[in-house]
Amino acid sequence: MPKDRQTHARFSFKPDPFKRYRDAGRIMGERMMAYKEQLWSAPNTENTMESIVGAAVPCSGGSASGFRCQNVDLQSYLSLSALGATASGARGNDIWGWTDPVTNDEIVVMGTNQGTSFVRITDPVNPQVVAWLPTHTSSSSWRDMKVVNDHAFIGSEAAGHGLQVFDLTRLRGQTNMGTVSADAHYGQFGNSHNIVSNPESNTIFVVGATNDNRGCRAGLHMVDVSNPKNPTFAGCFSADGYTHDAQCHFYNGPDTTYRGREICYNYNEDALTIVDVTNKASPVEISSTSYVGYAYTHQGWITEDHTVILLDDEQDEQGNWFDGSTVTYIWDVSDLDNPVLRNEYYAAHEAIDHNQYIRGSRTYQSNYEVGLRILQINQASYSLTEVGYFDVDTGSTGGLVAFRGSWSNYPYFASGNIPVTSIETGLYIVKPDNMAMDATYAAKLNGHQERSRQVLTESAEGCNDVREERYCQATC
């Protein structure tokens, strides 16, 4: 029997129950997309950089080929036109990766507003663009991709786009296939904001969809891709309305009630909503928890022991809650019925956070105008420490708090090479120096400053009395 749900976390509370019925999340999302579309409609004057290939460029003195960096070397760079987005107004967006189980080739699947590019980075200083898949319908600044069963699944906010399916094994041995067509298409929804995967259950989870034939109300629209070229509808979770992003896996954490169950962590504009989707025909909400200061609960990722979630809010920096500093919310989810917000990390830079992924004891954040940021996770103290970065945004030095720069990254290739996307310029292949990052972390532990924030009184209008403190982690 599920435990009684409670919300007693520091700085957290039950979200607005009426949001579920008025679809406020979708309205918020559409407003933000309209703002971004206006911003990105201006001519892309930065899409003139020439590709950088042939030799790695080490990060030295805080720079690699003119890009700001620390402990992260540049392997190569491909422009948007080199990727296949040759039409005017090209922009980059999301990314995922695939490792060929036969050849061990590492393939980047990168989205642009015009379509999807497939890039072999097995030789990271000489990447090869091996195929280009145009959009199913029209151009869109939002395109998202995931990989299950050696097939790429691609969704988009382009009207009527549905889900493209591309067999990645077609790339095996190819050097340049040119323009390719999808192998299959799933059309049970029109456009989507994001797609999520759980390869272990052969499932794609579509979120933020409209024109949904199955009535999922922009929540989880679950697709069985056991037979990848014949995707079939598996179920909905619509009780919490619009879902912006999610992560789904088979749970193997300390909460014995749910061990072995398939769990989704949904980022739903004003809340972290956790759902048991083991029975996709009848999913069950486990908990839904919001937090003081939320502006747009955007995305997050869970640690490998399934106990801590790092959550990013895409609009709190612009809302001046934290003077523009990038904020990461650190949650204890060892009890799925009762998530507890343990701490908040405040970056030294001013920038908006977007997507982050955890590998080992580090999180890899794409924070728009300050690029890729790598942070060491201390789970015992619920704290983060920056140990490396590579800034792909050539047009700013941070502090703009604007939607430009890096959209996302993929830190899971065995080689340690990380592809990073830039909205304005294209694809960067970088490689962190793990030994240097370890040394940076050790040095910072021996004398760096932390900040904490405590809500003293809460106001229904959102204007709360707070106390912020700065203190030394060790000896300053």
Residue pairs with C-beta under 8 A, 6 or more apart in sequence:
2 257
2 284
2 286
2 337
3 257
3 335
3 337
3 338
4 337
5 286
5 287
5 337
5 338
6 337
6 338
7 13
7 14
7 287
7 289
7 338
8 338
8 340
9 289
9 291
9 331
9 338
9 339
9 340
9 341
10 340
10 341
10 342
11 291
11 292
11 293
11 341
11 344
11 455
12 289
12 290
12 291
12 292
12 339
12 340
12 341
13 289
13 290
13 291
13 292
13 458
14 288
14 289
14 290
15 268
15 270
15 271
15 288
15 289
15 290
16 24
16 270
16 290
18 24
19 25
19 241
19 269
19 270
20 239
20 240
20 241
21 241
23 217
23 218
23 241
23 242
24 241
24 242
24 269
25 218
25 241
25 242
25 243
25 244
25 268
25 269
25 270
26 208
26 210
26 218
26 241
26 242
28 269
28 296
29 193
29 208
29 242
29 244
29 269
32 296
32 314
32 315
33 141
33 142
33 157
35 403
36 141
36 403
37 141
39 402
39 403
39 404
40 91
40 141
40 403
40 423
41 89
43 89
44 89
44 90
44 91
44 424
46 394
46 395
46 424
46 425
47 79
47 80
47 81
47 90
47 424
47 425
47 426
49 77
49 79
49 394
49 425
49 426
50 79
51 76
51 77
51 78
51 79
51 82
51 426
52 65
52 74
52 76
52 77
53 76
53 77
53 78
53 125
53 126
53 127
54 76
54 125
54 126
55 125
56 73
56 74
56 75
56 76
56 124
56 125
56 431
57 64
57 65
57 73
57 74
58 64
58 73
58 74
59 69
59 70
59 71
59 72
59 73
59 74
59 390
59 433
62 68
62 69
62 70
63 69
64 72
64 73
64 74
64 390
65 74
65 77
66 394
67 74
67 371
67 390
67 391
67 392
67 394
68 371
68 389
68 390
68 391
68 397
69 388
69 389
69 390
69 391
70 388
70 389
70 440
71 374
71 387
71 388
71 389
71 432
71 433
71 436
71 437
71 440
72 372
72 374
72 388
72 389
72 390
72 430
72 431
72 432
72 433
73 430
73 431
73 432
73 433
74 390
74 428
74 429
74 430
75 121
75 124
75 125
75 417
75 429
75 430
75 431
76 121
76 124
76 125
76 126
76 127
76 428
76 429
77 425
77 426
77 427
77 428
77 429
78 119
78 127
78 129
78 426
78 427
79 425
79 426
80 90
80 91
80 92
80 112
80 425
80 426
81 90
82 129
82 426
83 92
83 110
83 112
83 117
83 119
83 129
83 132
83 426
83 427
84 112
84 114
84 115
84 117
84 129
84 132
84 179
85 91
85 92
85 112
85 113
85 114
85 115
85 117
87 114
87 139
89 113
89 139
90 112
90 113
90 114
91 112
91 113
91 141
91 423
91 424
92 110
92 111
92 112
92 407
92 421
92 422
92 423
92 424
92 425
92 426
92 427
93 111
93 112
93 113
93 141
93 142
93 143
93 144
93 407
93 408
93 421
93 423
94 110
94 111
94 142
94 143
94 144
94 145
94 355
94 407
94 408
94 421
95 108
95 109
95 110
95 111
95 145
95 407
95 408
95 409
95 410
95 419
95 420
95 421
95 427
96 108
96 109
96 145
96 146
96 147
96 152
96 410
97 106
97 107
97 108
97 109
97 147
97 410
97 412
97 413
97 419
98 106
98 107
98 109
98 147
98 150
98 152
98 168
99 105
99 106
99 107
99 413
99 414
100 106
100 107
100 150
100 168
100 169
100 171
100 172
101 150
102 169
102 172
103 172
103 173
104 122
104 414
105 120
105 122
105 171
105 172
106 120
106 121
106 122
106 413
106 414
106 415
106 417
107 118
107 119
107 120
107 121
107 130
107 168
107 171
108 117
108 118
108 119
108 120
108 121
108 127
108 410
108 419
108 427
109 116
109 117
109 118
109 145
109 147
109 152
109 154
109 168
110 116
110 117
110 118
110 119
110 419
110 421
110 427
111 117
111 143
111 144
111 145
111 154
111 156
111 421
112 143
113 139
113 140
113 141
113 143
114 134
114 135
114 139
115 132
115 133
115 134
115 135
115 143
116 132
116 133
116 143
116 145
116 152
116 154
116 164
116 166
117 129
117 131
117 132
117 133
117 427
118 129
118 130
118 131
118 132
118 133
118 152
118 166
118 168
118 171
119 127
119 128
119 129
119 130
119 419
119 427
120 127
120 128
120 130
120 171
121 127
121 413
121 417
121 419
121 429
122 415
124 415
124 417
124 429
124 431
125 429
127 427
127 429
128 175
128 176
129 176
130 171
130 174
130 175
130 176
130 177
131 170
131 171
131 174
131 176
131 177
131 178
131 179
131 180
132 178
132 179
132 180
133 154
133 164
133 166
133 179
133 180
133 181
133 182
134 179
135 143
135 156
135 158
135 161
136 156
136 158
136 160
136 161
136 162
136 164
136 182
136 185
137 156
137 158
137 159
137 160
137 161
138 158
138 159
138 161
139 158
140 156
140 157
140 158
140 161
140 191
141 157
142 156
142 157
142 193
143 154
143 155
143 156
143 157
143 158
144 154
144 155
144 156
144 192
144 193
144 194
144 195
145 152
145 153
145 154
145 155
145 195
146 152
146 153
146 195
146 196
146 197
146 204
147 153
147 168
147 197
147 199
148 197
148 198
148 199
148 202
148 203
148 204
148 225
148 228
149 199
149 202
149 225
149 226
149 228
150 167
150 168
150 169
150 228
151 165
151 166
151 167
151 168
151 183
151 225
151 228
151 229
152 164
152 165
152 166
152 168
153 163
153 164
153 165
153 195
153 197
153 204
153 225
153 228
153 231
154 163
154 164
154 165
154 166
154 182
154 195
155 161
155 162
155 163
155 164
155 191
155 192
155 194
155 195
155 206
156 191
156 192
157 191
157 192
157 193
158 191
159 190
159 191
160 190
160 191
160 211
161 190
161 191
161 192
162 185
162 186
162 187
162 188
162 189
162 190
163 185
163 186
163 187
163 189
163 192
163 195
163 204
163 206
163 223
163 231
164 182
164 185
165 182
165 183
165 184
165 185
165 186
165 225
165 228
165 229
165 231
166 180
166 182
166 183
167 183
167 228
167 229
170 177
170 180
170 183
171 177
183 229
184 228
184 229
184 230
184 231
186 223
186 231
188 212
188 213
188 214
188 221
188 223
188 233
189 206
189 209
189 210
189 211
189 212
189 213
189 214
189 216
189 221
190 209
190 210
190 211
190 212
191 209
191 210
191 211
192 206
192 207
192 208
192 209
192 210
192 221
193 207
193 208
193 209
193 244
193 245
194 206
194 207
194 208
194 244
194 245
194 246
195 204
195 205
195 206
195 207
196 204
196 205
196 206
196 207
196 245
196 246
196 247
196 248
196 264
197 203
197 204
197 205
197 248
198 205
198 248
198 249
198 250
198 262
200 249
200 250
201 248
201 250
201 262
202 224
202 225
202 226
203 222
203 223
203 224
203 225
203 234
203 248
203 280
204 222
204 223
204 225
204 231
205 220
205 221
205 222
205 223
205 246
205 248
205 264
205 277
206 216
206 220
206 221
206 222
206 223
207 218
207 219
207 220
207 221
207 243
207 244
207 245
207 246
207 266
208 218
208 242
208 243
208 244
209 216
209 218
209 221
210 218
212 218
212 221
214 221
214 233
214 236
215 236
215 238
216 236
216 237
216 238
217 236
217 238
217 241
217 242
218 238
218 241
218 242
218 243
219 236
219 237
219 238
219 239
219 240
219 241
219 242
219 243
219 266
220 235
220 236
220 237
220 238
220 243
220 246
220 264
220 266
220 275
220 277
220 283
221 233
221 236
222 233
222 234
222 235
222 236
222 237
222 277
222 280
223 231
223 232
223 233
223 234
224 231
224 232
224 233
224 234
225 231
234 280
234 281
235 277
235 279
235 280
235 281
235 282
235 283
236 283
237 243
237 264
237 266
237 275
237 277
237 283
237 285
239 285
240 266
240 268
240 271
240 273
240 275
240 285
240 288
241 268
242 268
242 269
243 266
243 267
243 268
243 273
244 267
244 268
244 269
244 296
244 297
244 298
244 299
245 266
245 267
245 298
245 299
245 300
246 264
246 265
246 266
246 267
247 264
247 265
247 300
247 301
247 302
248 262
248 263
248 264
248 265
248 277
249 262
249 263
249 302
249 306
250 260
250 261
250 262
250 263
251 258
251 259
251 260
251 261
251 262
251 263
251 306
251 336
252 259
252 260
252 306
253 259
253 305
253 306
253 307
253 333
253 334
253 336
254 306
254 307
254 334
255 334
255 335
255 336
255 337
257 336
257 337
258 276
258 286
258 336
261 276
261 278
262 276
262 277
262 278
263 274
263 275
263 276
263 277
263 286
263 336
264 274
264 275
264 277
264 283
265 272
265 273
265 274
265 300
265 302
265 309
265 333
266 272
266 273
266 274
266 275
267 297
267 298
267 299
267 300
267 311
268 288
268 297
269 296
269 297
270 290
270 294
270 297
271 288
271 289
271 290
271 294
271 297
272 288
272 289
272 290
272 297
272 300
272 309
272 311
272 331
272 339
273 285
273 287
273 288
273 289
274 285
274 286
274 287
274 288
274 333
274 336
274 339
275 283
275 284
275 285
275 286
276 283
276 284
276 285
276 286
277 283
286 336
286 337
287 336
287 337
287 338
287 339
289 339
289 341
290 297
291 329
291 341
292 455
292 458
292 464
293 313
293 316
293 319
293 321
293 462
293 464
294 313
294 316
295 313
295 314
295 315
295 316
295 318
295 319
295 321
296 313
296 314
296 315
296 316
297 311
297 313
298 312
298 313
298 314
298 315
298 353
298 354
299 311
299 312
299 314
299 354
299 355
299 356
300 309
300 310
300 311
300 312
300 329
300 331
300 356
301 309
301 310
301 356
301 357
301 358
301 363
302 308
302 309
302 333
302 358
303 309
303 310
303 358
303 377
303 379
304 358
304 360
305 379
306 333
307 332
307 333
307 334
307 379
308 330
308 331
308 332
308 333
308 377
308 379
308 382
309 330
309 331
309 333
309 339
310 328
310 329
310 330
310 331
310 356
310 358
310 363
310 377
310 384
311 328
311 329
311 330
311 331
312 327
312 328
312 329
312 353
312 354
312 355
312 356
312 365
313 327
313 329
313 353
314 352
314 353
314 354
315 352
316 322
316 327
317 324
317 325
317 326
317 327
317 350
317 351
317 352
317 353
317 401
318 324
318 352
318 401
321 327
322 346
322 453
323 350
324 350
324 351
324 399
324 401
325 346
325 347
325 348
325 349
325 350
326 346
326 347
326 349
326 350
326 351
326 352
326 353
326 365
326 367
326 370
326 373
327 344
327 345
327 346
327 347
327 353
328 344
328 345
328 347
328 353
328 356
328 363
328 365
328 375
328 384
329 341
329 344
330 341
330 342
330 343
330 344
330 345
330 382
330 383
330 384
331 339
331 340
331 341
331 342
332 339
332 340
332 341
332 342
332 382
333 339
333 340
342 382
343 381
343 382
343 383
343 452
344 452
344 453
345 375
345 383
345 384
346 451
346 453
347 367
347 373
347 386
348 386
349 367
349 370
349 398
349 399
350 398
350 399
350 400
350 401
351 367
351 368
351 369
351 370
351 398
351 399
351 400
351 401
351 405
352 367
352 368
352 369
352 401
352 402
352 403
353 365
353 366
353 367
353 368
354 365
354 366
354 367
354 368
354 406
354 407
354 408
355 365
355 366
355 407
355 408
355 409
356 363
356 364
356 365
356 366
357 363
357 364
357 409
357 410
357 411
357 412
358 364
358 377
359 411
359 412
361 376
361 377
362 374
362 375
362 376
362 377
362 387
362 437
363 374
363 375
363 377
363 384
364 372
364 373
364 374
364 409
364 411
364 418
365 372
365 373
365 374
365 375
366 372
366 373
366 406
366 407
366 408
366 409
366 420
366 421
367 373
367 405
367 406
368 393
368 402
368 403
368 404
368 405
368 406
368 407
369 393
369 396
369 398
369 400
369 401
369 402
369 404
369 405
370 389
370 391
370 393
370 398
370 405
371 389
371 390
371 391
371 392
371 393
371 405
371 406
371 420
372 389
372 390
372 391
372 392
372 406
372 409
372 418
372 420
372 430
373 386
373 388
373 389
374 386
374 387
374 388
374 389
374 432
374 437
375 384
375 385
375 386
375 387
376 384
376 385
376 386
376 387
376 437
376 441
377 384
378 384
378 385
383 450
383 473
385 441
385 444
385 445
385 448
387 437
387 438
387 440
387 441
387 444
388 432
388 433
388 436
388 437
388 440
390 420
390 428
390 430
391 398
391 405
392 405
392 406
392 420
392 421
392 422
392 425
392 428
393 404
393 405
393 406
393 422
393 424
394 424
394 425
395 404
395 424
396 402
396 404
396 405
403 423
404 423
404 424
405 422
405 423
405 424
406 420
406 421
406 422
406 423
407 421
407 422
407 423
408 420
408 421
409 418
409 419
409 420
409 421
410 418
410 419
411 418
415 431
416 431
416 432
416 434
417 429
417 430
417 431
418 429
418 430
418 431
418 432
419 427
419 428
419 429
420 427
420 428
420 429
420 430
421 427
421 428
422 428
444 473
445 473
445 474
446 474
446 475
447 472
447 473
447 474
447 475
447 476
448 472
448 473
448 474
448 476
449 470
449 471
449 472
449 473
449 476
450 470
450 471
450 472
450 473
451 468
451 469
451 470
452 468
452 469
452 471
453 466
453 467
453 468
453 469
454 466
454 467
454 468
454 469
455 464
455 465
455 466
456 464
456 465
456 466
456 467
457 464
457 465
458 464
459 465
